[in-house]
Amino acid sequence: MAENKILLKTEDVSEVFGGLKAVADFNFYIEKGELVGLIGPNGAGKTTIFNLITGVYVPTTGEILLNGNSIVGLKPYEITKRGIARTFQNIRLFSELSVLDNVKIAYHCHLKYGLIESVFRMGRYFGEEKQIEEDSLKLLKIFKLEEHAHEVAKNLPYGAQRRLEIARALAAKPKLLLLDEPAAGMNPQETHELMEMIRWIRKQFGLTVLLIEHDMSLVMGICERIYVLEYGMIIAEGTPKEIQNDPEVIRAYLGDETVN
């Protein structure tokens, strides 16, 4: 593991809620370009870790480093600007806005025009807004949503809402994309299509991806390395094959059967 290849690293991160240790001494890294999985039983602390990485929570102890620089204490929008975007276990779209506007909003975190230019619609305002609309429509086309651009987001079918949430995350131009159970609620065919899409966007956008997922066929089929959590602590780390055959993982998460 070369330090200059590491995109994100945590050092002894813990999070305590009212005396309950939700995450304990979490030490983790992900290299640039990797696709890494984070799995564990319900309540293991997976989403808490995403919330720590994205600034929703501040760690009780420990350090979180992005490209070697601490992001602890930064606001979520500041962390987004530095290159981390996420989706949510429960879809969080701007449900009353159009599909197009949901994507355009994410692009606005990188705007260069100022308040005065915005209020008086002068200077760089029109050029940047035009570029945002063009880029948003391109993303919608990639995710097969261009025909729905002007529909209200809440009216999309469930699978399309999932795709829109990923498209919106990509509009923030991340280096690291955090996907929180993207296959939740999907049927096997939709899950397979999602797996291929994640592979494609990772290559197309040059992304590093950290994935939380309960669908083990997706995790084992797409991740290069996997961390396993139980009660907020890492109990195993390795390749899918190593994790699949790890006795502690089988006991804590996979039951008595390995995943094929």
C-alpha positions in Angstrom: 0.0 0.0 0.0 1.7 3.2 -1.2 0.6 6.3 0.7 0.5 8.4 -2.5 -2.1 6.0 -4.0 -4.5 6.4 -1.0 -7.5 8.6 -1.7 -9.3 8.2 1.7 -8.0 6.9 5.0 -9.4 6.8 8.5 -7.3 6.5 11.6 -8.8 5.1 14.9 -12.2 6.7 14.2 -14.9 6.2 16.8 -18.4 7.6 17.2 -20.2 7.6 20.5 -24.0 8.4 20.8 -25.1 8.8 24.4 -22.6 6.3 25.7 -23.2 3.8 22.9 -20.2 3.2 20.7 -21.6 3.0 17.2 -18.2 2.9 15.5 -15.0 1.7 17.4 -11.4 2.3 16.2 -12.3 2.2 12.6 -9.1 2.0 10.5 -9.7 1.8 6.7 -8.2 3.0 3.4 -9.3 3.1 -0.2 -6.8 3.6 -3.0 -7.5 5.8 -6.1 -9.6 3.9 -8.6 -10.6 1.1 -6.3 -14.1 -0.3 -5.8 -14.4 -1.4 -2.2 -17.4 -2.9 -0.3 -18.5 -2.3 3.2 -20.8 -5.0 4.6 -22.2 -6.2 7.9 -25.5 -7.0 9.6 -28.1 -4.3 10.2 -26.9 -1.9 12.9 -23.2 -2.7 12.3 -22.4 1.0 11.8 -22.1 1.1 8.0 -24.2 4.2 7.3 -22.7 5.9 10.4 -19.3 5.6 8.7 -20.7 7.2 5.5 -22.1 10.0 7.7 -18.7 10.5 9.3 -16.9 10.6 5.9 -19.4 13.1 4.5 -19.5 15.4 7.5 -23.0 14.7 8.7 -21.3 13.5 12.0 -18.0 14.6 13.5 -16.0 11.7 14.9 -15.8 11.5 18.7 -12.2 10.5 18.2 -9.9 9.8 15.3 -8.9 11.3 11.9 -10.4 11.1 8.4 -8.0 12.1 5.6 -8.8 12.8 2.0 -5.7 13.0 -0.2 -3.7 13.2 3.0 -5.6 16.2 4.3 -8.0 16.1 7.3 -11.7 16.7 6.5 -12.9 16.3 10.1 -15.0 19.3 11.1 -15.8 20.4 7.6 -19.4 20.9 6.6 -21.0 18.4 4.2 -21.0 20.9 1.3 -17.3 21.6 1.9 -16.5 17.9 1.7 -18.6 17.6 -1.5 -16.5 20.4 -3.0 -13.3 18.5 -2.1 -14.5 15.5 -4.1 -16.8 13.2 -2.1 -20.4 12.5 -3.2 -23.0 10.0 -1.9 -26.3 8.4 -2.4 -28.6 7.4 0.4 -30.2 4.1 1.6 -33.6 5.8 1.5 -33.8 7.8 -1.7 -33.5 11.6 -1.0 -34.4 13.4 -4.2 -35.9 16.8 -4.4 -39.2 15.1 -5.1 -41.2 18.2 -6.1 -38.6 19.4 -8.6 -38.0 18.2 -12.1 -35.6 15.4 -12.9 -33.4 17.9 -14.7 -33.4 20.3 -11.8 -32.3 17.6 -9.4 -29.2 17.1 -11.4 -28.6 20.8 -12.1 -28.6 21.5 -8.3 -25.6 19.3 -7.8 -23.6 21.1 -10.5 -24.1 24.3 -8.6 -21.6 23.4 -5.9 -18.8 24.2 -8.5 -20.2 27.5 -9.8 -17.7 30.3 -10.3 -20.1 33.2 -10.8 -20.8 35.3 -7.7 -23.9 36.6 -5.9 -24.0 39.9 -7.8 -23.7 38.1 -11.2 -26.5 35.8 -10.1 -28.9 38.6 -8.9 -28.3 40.8 -11.9 -27.8 38.0 -14.4 -24.6 39.3 -15.8 -21.0 38.3 -16.3 -20.5 34.6 -16.2 -24.1 33.8 -15.2 -25.6 32.8 -18.5 -22.6 31.0 -19.8 -22.3 28.8 -16.7 -26.0 28.1 -16.5 -26.1 27.1 -20.1 -23.2 24.7 -19.6 -24.8 23.2 -16.5 -28.0 22.5 -18.4 -26.1 20.9 -21.3 -24.0 18.8 -18.9 -27.1 17.8 -16.9 -28.9 16.6 -20.0 -25.8 14.5 -21.0 -25.9 12.8 -17.6 -29.6 12.1 -17.9 -29.0 10.5 -21.3 -26.3 8.3 -19.9 -28.8 7.1 -17.2 -31.6 6.7 -19.8 -33.6 9.5 -18.1 -33.5 12.2 -20.8 -37.1 11.5 -21.8 -38.1 12.3 -18.2 -36.1 15.5 -17.9 -39.1 17.7 -17.3 -41.1 15.3 -15.2 -41.5 15.7 -11.4 -38.9 13.4 -9.8 -41.4 11.8 -7.4 -43.4 10.5 -10.4 -40.5 8.3 -11.7 -40.6 4.5 -11.1 -38.4 3.3 -8.2 -35.5 2.1 -10.3 -35.4 5.3 -12.3 -35.3 7.3 -9.0 -32.3 5.2 -8.0 -30.6 6.0 -11.3 -31.4 9.7 -10.9 -29.9 9.8 -7.4 -26.6 8.3 -8.8 -26.7 10.8 -11.7 -27.1 13.7 -9.2 -24.2 12.4 -7.2 -22.0 12.3 -10.3 -23.0 15.9 -11.1 -21.0 17.0 -8.1 -17.9 15.8 -10.0 -16.6 13.5 -7.2 -13.3 11.7 -6.9 -14.9 9.3 -4.4 -18.5 8.1 -4.8 -20.2 6.5 -1.8 -23.2 4.3 -2.7 -25.4 3.4 0.3 -27.4 0.2 -0.7 -28.1 1.2 -4.3 -29.8 -2.1 -5.1 -32.3 -1.8 -2.2 -35.8 -2.6 -3.5 -34.5 -3.8 -6.9 -35.4 -7.1 -8.5 -32.5 -9.5 -9.8 -32.6 -8.1 -13.3 -32.4 -4.5 -12.1 -29.6 -5.4 -9.7 -27.6 -7.0 -12.6 -28.1 -3.9 -14.7 -27.0 -1.7 -11.7 -23.9 -3.8 -11.3 -22.9 -3.2 -15.0 -23.8 0.5 -14.6 -21.5 0.9 -11.6 -18.7 -0.8 -13.5 -19.2 1.5 -16.5 -19.5 4.8 -14.6 -16.4 3.9 -12.5 -14.4 3.5 -15.7 -16.1 6.3 -17.7 -15.7 8.9 -14.9 -12.4 7.7 -13.4 -14.1 7.2 -10.0 -13.2 5.5 -6.8 -16.2 3.8 -5.3 -17.1 2.8 -1.8 -20.2 0.6 -1.6 -22.6 -0.5 1.2 -24.9 -3.3 0.0 -26.8 -6.2 1.5 -27.2 -8.0 -1.9 -24.2 -10.3 -1.7 -24.3 -11.3 -5.3 -23.7 -7.6 -6.2 -20.9 -7.2 -3.6 -19.1 -10.4 -4.5 -19.5 -9.7 -8.2 -18.2 -6.2 -8.3 -15.9 -5.3 -5.3 -12.2 -5.8 -5.4 -11.8 -5.6 -1.6 -14.4 -5.8 1.2 -14.4 -4.7 4.8 -16.8 -6.4 7.2 -18.3 -4.7 10.2 -19.9 -6.1 13.3 -20.9 -3.8 16.2 -19.0 -0.9 14.7 -15.7 -2.8 14.5 -13.9 -4.3 11.5 -13.9 -8.1 11.8 -12.4 -8.9 8.4 -10.9 -7.4 5.3 -9.9 -8.9 2.0 -10.8 -10.0 -1.5 -14.3 -11.4 -2.1 -13.0 -14.9 -2.1 -11.2 -14.4 1.2 -14.3 -12.8 2.8 -16.6 -15.5 1.5 -14.5 -18.1 3.3 -13.7 -16.2 6.5 -15.2 -18.1 9.5 -15.9 -14.9 11.4 -17.8 -13.4 8.5 -19.8 -16.6 8.0 -20.7 -16.5 11.7 -21.5 -12.8 11.9 -23.1 -12.1 8.6 -23.5 -14.8 6.1 -24.9 -17.5 8.4 -23.8 -21.1 7.8 -23.7 -20.8 4.1 -21.1 -19.2 1.9 -22.1 -16.9 -1.0 -21.8 -18.4 -4.5 
